[in-house]
Amino acid sequence: MIAKKYLSLLALSLLFVACDDGRIEENTISFKEGRVVKMTGTLYGLENWPDEYSVAIAGFDGTDDYAAISKALPKNDDGPVEVVLSGISDNVTNVQLCVLDRLRRHVMTFQQIELEQTRDTIYMEVGTVNASMYNAIQQSFFNTTCANCHGASNRAAAGLYLTEGKSYDALVGKPSKKVPGINMVEPGDASNSLLHIILHQESVEGISMTHRDLVSEKNDQSILPLIDSWINNGAKEK
């Protein structure tokens, strides 16, 4: 009888030890290995980004449009920011302050640095950045694709200026000079905005040039959805 009681107590004590060991294993803290980027700067224009996008600090391997690692910035956090991105593996070659979609696919870049393999901690000072949705479109599409014909060379095709400081007033709520009865950008309605139509259709009555020729596969996947989202969410400037 005593022997059975002793064996029961021994089995119970072993069970407690096993449970304790399990809890210790589950609570073990693991630290990320890899390099660290500390980004500092002053950002504004974050609050109007819709949920399908994020302004983030993200690492890329140089060959893939999808971020290998990223950290989104809070959308209500305009002003001075300090963001730490840790656990950056050796295959990541550059870190960007950029826009990502829901799949963490790269949409556009505000600033970028190349990483040094020999340094564990890299500091990224971005200064003051207008990270608004509209400025992302201005920097990634109007400046690079449209402004050559629309204002950068002291002339603007169809009288439409798409250069910085002029493009918003020329587009939002403004009637087209070439296609009667439609606005260049109709806030809240991308499909009835001429900007959307000329970027998606091969030909538009009243427009002599085929603007689809300016649109790359990359634009189709990232910039054009961004423009539509901007319009459908109210076409705000800031």
C-alpha positions in Angstrom: 0.0 0.0 0.0 2.8 2.4 0.9 4.7 1.4 -2.2 1.7 2.2 -4.4 1.2 5.5 -2.7 4.9 6.3 -3.2 4.8 5.4 -6.9 1.7 7.6 -7.4 3.4 10.6 -5.8 6.5 10.0 -7.9 4.5 9.9 -11.2 2.6 13.1 -10.2 5.9 14.9 -9.5 7.3 13.8 -12.9 4.2 15.1 -14.6 4.7 18.6 -12.9 8.3 18.6 -14.1 7.2 17.8 -17.6 4.6 20.6 -17.6 7.2 23.1 -16.2 9.7 22.1 -18.9 7.0 22.7 -21.5 6.2 26.2 -20.3 9.9 27.1 -20.2 10.3 25.9 -23.8 7.3 28.0 -25.0 8.5 31.2 -23.3 12.1 31.0 -24.6 12.9 34.4 -26.2 14.6 34.3 -29.6 16.4 37.3 -31.1 16.4 38.1 -34.8 19.7 37.8 -36.4 20.8 40.1 -39.3 21.4 43.8 -39.9 19.4 46.7 -38.6 18.3 49.9 -40.4 17.3 52.9 -38.3 15.3 55.4 -40.3 14.6 58.9 -39.1 12.9 61.8 -40.7 9.7 63.9 -40.8 6.8 62.5 -42.8 3.4 63.9 -43.6 0.5 62.9 -45.7 0.1 59.4 -44.2 -3.4 59.7 -42.9 -5.3 59.4 -46.2 -3.9 56.2 -47.4 -6.6 53.5 -47.8 -6.2 50.1 -46.2 -5.0 48.3 -49.4 -1.7 50.3 -49.2 1.0 51.0 -46.6 3.9 53.5 -46.5 6.7 51.3 -45.1 10.4 50.8 -44.7 11.1 47.7 -46.6 14.1 45.6 -47.8 14.4 44.1 -51.3 16.9 41.7 -52.8 17.2 43.7 -56.0 15.5 41.2 -58.3 12.0 40.8 -56.7 9.2 43.4 -56.6 8.0 41.8 -53.3 9.5 43.0 -50.0 11.7 40.4 -48.3 11.1 42.3 -45.0 9.0 45.4 -44.1 7.6 47.5 -41.4 4.6 49.7 -42.0 4.4 53.3 -40.6 1.4 54.2 -38.6 -1.0 56.2 -40.8 -1.9 58.7 -38.1 1.7 59.4 -37.2 2.6 62.6 -39.2 5.7 64.4 -38.0 9.1 63.2 -36.8 9.4 59.5 -36.9 12.0 56.9 -36.0 11.6 53.4 -37.3 13.8 50.4 -36.7 13.8 47.5 -39.2 15.7 44.5 -37.7 16.5 41.0 -38.8 17.6 42.0 -42.3 19.2 39.0 -44.0 22.3 39.0 -46.3 20.3 38.6 -49.5 18.6 42.1 -49.0 20.6 44.6 -51.0 18.6 47.8 -50.5 16.1 49.3 -48.1 13.5 51.8 -49.2 11.0 54.2 -47.8 8.2 53.1 -50.2 4.6 52.2 -50.8 3.5 48.5 -50.7 0.2 46.9 -51.6 -1.5 44.3 -49.5 0.7 41.6 -50.9 3.8 43.5 -49.9 4.5 44.2 -53.6 6.5 47.3 -54.4 4.4 50.2 -55.8 6.7 53.2 -55.6 9.8 54.5 -53.8 10.2 57.8 -52.0 13.9 57.2 -51.0 16.3 54.3 -51.1 19.7 53.3 -49.7 22.1 50.5 -50.7 23.1 48.2 -47.8 26.7 47.5 -46.8 27.4 43.9 -45.9 30.1 44.9 -43.4 27.9 47.0 -41.2 25.4 45.6 -38.6 23.5 48.9 -38.1 22.8 51.3 -40.9 21.3 54.8 -40.4 18.8 56.2 -43.0 18.0 59.9 -42.7 15.2 60.8 -45.1 14.7 64.4 -44.2 11.2 65.8 -44.8 9.0 63.7 -47.0 5.6 64.3 -48.5 4.3 60.8 -48.3 0.8 61.6 -49.4 -1.0 59.4 -52.0 -1.1 62.2 -54.5 2.6 63.0 -54.2 3.3 59.3 -54.7 1.5 59.5 -58.1 3.3 62.7 -58.9 6.7 61.3 -58.2 6.3 57.9 -59.7 4.1 58.6 -62.8 3.5 62.2 -63.7 7.1 63.3 -63.3 8.6 60.3 -65.1 6.0 59.6 -67.8 3.7 62.5 -68.4 5.5 65.8 -67.7 7.7 65.6 -70.7 4.7 66.4 -72.9 2.7 68.2 -70.3 4.7 71.1 -69.0 8.3 70.1 -68.4 9.6 71.6 -71.7 7.8 74.9 -71.3 4.8 73.6 -73.3 1.8 71.6 -72.2 0.0 69.3 -74.7 -3.7 70.2 -74.8 -2.9 72.9 -72.2 -2.7 70.3 -69.5 0.2 70.8 -67.0 1.2 67.7 -65.1 4.3 69.2 -63.4 4.6 69.6 -59.7 2.6 72.4 -58.2 0.3 72.5 -61.2 -1.0 69.0 -61.8 -3.6 68.8 -59.1 -5.4 72.0 -60.0 -5.3 71.0 -63.7 -6.9 67.6 -63.0 -9.3 67.4 -60.1 -12.8 68.5 -61.0 -11.7 70.2 -64.2 -13.6 69.6 -67.5 -11.6 68.1 -70.3 -10.7 70.5 -73.1 -10.7 67.6 -75.6 -13.6 65.4 -74.6 -16.9 67.3 -73.8 -19.0 66.3 -70.8 -16.3 64.6 -68.7 -13.9 65.8 -66.0 -10.2 65.0 -66.0 -10.6 63.6 -62.5 -14.0 63.1 -61.0 -13.4 62.6 -57.2 -14.9 59.3 -56.0 -15.5 57.9 -59.5 -12.4 56.6 -61.4 -14.3 54.9 -64.2 -15.9 58.3 -65.2 -12.6 60.2 -65.0 -10.8 60.9 -68.3 -7.4 60.3 -66.6 -8.5 56.7 -66.0 -10.1 56.2 -69.4 -7.1 57.4 -71.5 -4.7 55.2 -69.4 -6.8 52.1 -69.9 -8.2 52.3 -73.4 -6.3 52.1 -76.7 -8.2 54.9 -78.3 -10.5 57.7 -77.0 -12.6 59.9 -79.3 -11.2 63.4 -79.3 -7.7 62.4 -78.1 -5.2 62.0 -80.9 -2.5 60.2 -79.0 -2.8 56.7 -77.7 -1.7 57.0 -74.0 -1.7 53.3 -73.5 1.7 53.3 -75.3 3.1 55.1 -72.2 1.9 52.4 -69.8 4.3 49.6 -69.0 3.4 46.2 -67.4 4.8 47.6 -64.1 2.4 50.6 -64.4 -0.5 48.2 -65.0 0.2 46.2 -61.9 1.0 49.0 -59.5 0.7 52.7 -60.6 -2.7 52.5 -62.4 -4.4 50.7 -59.5 -2.9 53.4 -57.3 -4.3 56.2 -59.4 -7.8 54.6 -59.4 -7.6 54.1 -55.7 -6.7 57.7 -55.2 -9.6 58.9 -57.3 -12.1 56.5 -55.7 -11.0 57.6 -52.2 -11.8 61.3 -53.0 -8.8 62.5 -55.0 -7.3 64.4 -52.1 -4.1 66.5 -52.5 -2.7 65.8 -49.1 
